[in-house]
């Protein structure tokens, strides 16, 4: 049974792993696996079994000792928590190399996540169509994002322009922002910003890889 109160108080590290768990659970379910133990799931996800059990315990009693976890039930639970049954329409800010890559991919692994509009302040791009998207000016952000019923914004602009871009996004009423610039931005407390710093992630990967080799 899901503990609704616990779900609202999930540690950030646990919350970040939930989409990973759901992805592999769907793969398992599609392969006909109906039951799995934490040790087996650990081998699939490369997440330590103790971490999996701890993460799952934050959500309530999802399994039984000696039996493991019911895969279809876990898929239902994580779908509910992550709201993956409901379409999330996304605005992309910044049509540089990273922005183009995101548009070309457009969350093919998840039919309920979809980039629906693209923005940039480059006058050479504004008004033109690339990859099926018209590039809008940031001056049009509030109008277009409301017309497209956008729920989430992704910004790929450089750090020096990140705050001004986020200010425009927040002004439109969007409260969920994924920011690819590492520098922190100032937002109201009701706005949630998730940062992706590719340099930091790569340095962390190299650190663990080198220390694993040494050990």
N, C-alpha and C positions, 0 to 999 in steps of 0.2 A: 504494500500500500504506500502511495506517495505521501510524504509529509509536506504539505503546501507551505508551511511556515519555514521549514528548513530550506526549501527550494529558493525562497526569496533571500536567504542569507548564505548562499553558497560562496565558499572561498573563490577568489578570482581564478586561481590556478585550476581548480576543479571545473569551473564554468568553461574555461578555455578548452578543456579536454572533452567536454560533452559532444561537440560536433564530430570529433574524431571517433569516439565510441559509436555514435549513431551511424557513421559511414560504414564502419566495419560490421556492425550488427546487420545492416541492410545487405551487405555482401554475403554474410553468413546465412541470413534468412533466404536470400535468393538462391543459395546453394543447397537448401533443404535442411540446414542445421536448425534444430528446434530447442536445443539445450546446450549450455556451455558453462564450464567452471572458470573461475578467475585465472587459474594457471594457464588454461588453454587460451583464454581471451588475451592474456598477457603475451603469449607467443605470437598472436595475430597482430596486436596493436603495438607491440614493443614498449608497452607501459608496464612497470612492475606490478605483479599481482596484488601486493600489499596496497599500492596506490589505488588500483582499481577498486578493491574492497572498501578502502576509506572513502573514495569518491562516491561510490554507490550508497554507502551508509549515510551520507548527507541527505539522501533523497527518501530515506525510509527503508522498510524491509522489502528489498527487491528480489531476494533469493533465499534459499534454505541451505543450511549446513549439510554437506554431503550430497546435495542434489545439484547445486549450482543455480544458474539463472535461465529463465525461460526467455528465449530470444525474441519471439513475437511480442511478448509483454514488454520487454525492455525497449523495443522499437517504438511501441505505443507510448511508453513513458517519456522517452527522449523526444519524440515528435511533439508531444504535448508541451514539454518544458521549453523546447526551442521554437515552438510555433511554426514548424516547417510545413504544416499543412496549408498555411495561409501565405499567399504570395506577398513577397516583400519587394516593392518597386524601388529602384536605386537610381540616384543621380550621381554622375561622375563629374568631378571638377578637376580639370587638367588633362589636356589631350596630347601629352608628350609621349615619349616611348613607352613608359609604364602604363599610361592611360590607354594607349592603343592596344597594348597586350591584354589589359583587362577587358576591353570592349570585344576583342577577338575571341576571348575565352567565354566571357559572359556567363560564368557559373554553370557550365554544361552539366556538371555533376548534380546540380540541384535545380529542378524545374521551378522551384518557388522563389528563387533569387534571380532578379533580372534587372540589368541596367536598362533604363528606359529613356534617359536623356543625358546629354553631354554638354559641358560648359568649358569655356576657356576665354582668356582675355587677349589672346593673340589676334590682332586684326586680320592677319593673313588666313586665319582659320574660320573666324566668325562668319556665319551665313553659308558656309560651304558644307557639303555632305561627304562624310567619310564612313566607310563600313556600315552604311545604312543609317547613320545618325547625322542630323543637322547639328552643327556646333553653335551653341548659343552663347551670347555674352553673359557675364555674371550679372549685368544689369537686369537681365531677364529671369534670373534664378527663381525668385519668389513666384512670379507668374507661372512659369513653365512647370516648376516642381509641384505646384498646387494642381495645375491642369492634369499632370501625369500621376497625381496621387502618390507622390514619393514619400517613403517612410524612412529611408536611410540615405546618407550621402557618403561618398568616398572622395577624398581629396588626395591628389598626387602632386600638388604644386610644391615647389621648393620651400624650404623653411622660412625664407625671408618674406614669402607671400602667404604663408599658412594662416596666420592670425586673421588677416583681412578676408581671406576666403571663408574661414570658419565663421567670422562675424556675419557674413552674408547668409550663410547656411542657417545659422541660429536665428537670424532675423526672420527667416521664412517659416519658423516653427518646427523645424526638424530637430529631434533630440537624440538621434543616434548617428554618430560620425566615425568613420574609419579613416585615420590620418596616416599617410605614408611618410610624413615629415617627422623626424625624431624630436624636434623641440616642442616642449609643452605649450599648449595654447590656453588662454583664459576663457572659460565658458561659465554660464550659470550652473548652479548645482543640479538642476534637473536635466542637464544635457550630459550624455555619456559619450566620451571620446575614447576610442581604442587606437593605440599607436602601433605601427609596424615599422621597426627600424631594421632594414635589411643588413646594414653594417654590423649592428650589435648582434643580430641573430647569427651572422656568419662568424663573427669573432667568438661567440659562445660555442658554436659548433666546432671550430678549430681547437679551442681550449680543451673541450671534452675529448675530442679525437686524439689530440697529442698526449693527454694524460692517460687515456685508455691504453695507448701504445706503450707508454712508459711503465705502466703497472703490469 
